[in-house]
């Protein structure tokens, strides 16, 4: 049933997809972690962390703002 659909109907094929450069992926990951930490309240901040592909990010208060600090995973 799906084999009569035009190529590219569901987006790029596996051959057409390009992998993100590592630096771009790490920057995107850091931005996501920072956004997560920024959403935390002052009381929640120091107890929160988010595990991503490259790093684990721990939230901590810095001058009244909850920010992400990264730690390299083993």
FENFEN-V601284 format. One record per residue. RES is the residue in three letters. PHI is phi as a letter, one per 20 degrees, with the letter a starting at -180 (* if undefined). Layout:
# FENFEN-V601284
RES&PHI  RES&PHI
This chain:
# FENFEN-V601284
UNK&*  UNK&e  UNK&f  UNK&e  UNK&e  UNK&f  UNK&g  UNK&n  UNK&g  UNK&d  UNK&o  UNK&f  UNK&f  UNK&g  UNK&f  UNK&e  UNK&f  UNK&d  UNK&f  UNK&f  UNK&g  UNK&g  UNK&f  UNK&f  UNK&f  UNK&f  UNK&f  UNK&f  UNK&f  UNK&f  UNK&f  UNK&f  UNK&f  UNK&f  UNK&f  UNK&g  UNK&f  UNK&f  UNK&f  UNK&f  UNK&f  UNK&f  UNK&f  UNK&e  UNK&g  UNK&f  UNK&e  UNK&d  UNK&b  UNK&c  UNK&e  UNK&d  UNK&f  UNK&e  UNK&c  UNK&d  UNK&d  UNK&d  UNK&e  UNK&b  UNK&f  UNK&b  UNK&l  UNK&n  UNK&c  UNK&e  UNK&c  UNK&e  UNK&c  UNK&e  UNK&c  UNK&f  UNK&f  UNK&f
